[in-house]
Amino acid sequence: MAHQHAEGHKVWVQFADGVRPAIFVGGGENSTFFGGPPLAYVIFTDTRETAEVEMDRLTRRD
């Protein structure tokens, strides 16, 4: 599945209580193979933690 983000893009990760800044690292293709939503791998810029999140929760930031 194609997505609008490329490695290194700055993104916002949306949560129920707000957003966090992150860097897009790549997409996780296994989730769609097993019937789940498309996933993304990100690094949060405020803590340098990595996470796997649903692609729909990402918004590009400038």
C-alpha positions in Angstrom: 0.0 0.0 0.0 1.4 3.4 -1.0 1.5 6.2 1.6 2.4 9.9 1.5 5.3 9.8 3.9 9.0 9.2 3.0 11.8 8.3 5.4 12.9 11.4 7.3 9.6 13.3 6.9 8.6 15.3 10.0 5.2 14.2 11.1 2.7 14.7 13.9 1.4 11.6 15.6 -2.2 12.1 16.8 -3.4 10.7 20.1 -6.7 11.1 21.9 -5.2 13.8 24.2 -3.1 15.7 21.6 -0.2 15.3 19.2 3.5 14.5 19.4 6.2 15.5 17.0 8.1 12.6 15.3 10.2 11.6 12.3 8.8 9.0 9.9 11.2 6.0 9.6 9.2 3.6 7.5 6.1 1.7 6.9 5.2 -1.7 8.3 3.9 -3.9 5.5 3.1 -7.0 7.6 0.0 -5.5 9.2 -1.9 -5.3 5.9 -0.8 -8.8 5.0 -2.4 -10.1 8.2 -5.5 -7.9 7.8 -4.7 -5.1 10.1 -4.4 -1.3 9.4 -1.2 0.0 7.7 1.5 0.8 10.3 4.3 3.3 10.5 7.6 3.3 12.4 8.4 6.7 14.0 11.0 8.3 16.3 9.5 10.8 18.7 11.6 14.0 18.5 10.8 15.0 22.1 12.0 11.8 23.8 13.9 9.9 21.0 11.7 6.9 21.7 10.6 4.7 18.8 7.1 3.4 18.2 4.9 1.6 15.8 1.7 3.5 15.1 -1.2 3.3 12.7 -0.5 5.2 9.5 -3.8 7.0 9.7 -2.6 8.8 12.9 0.2 10.6 11.0 0.0 14.1 9.7 2.9 15.8 7.8 4.4 18.8 9.5 6.6 21.5 8.0 
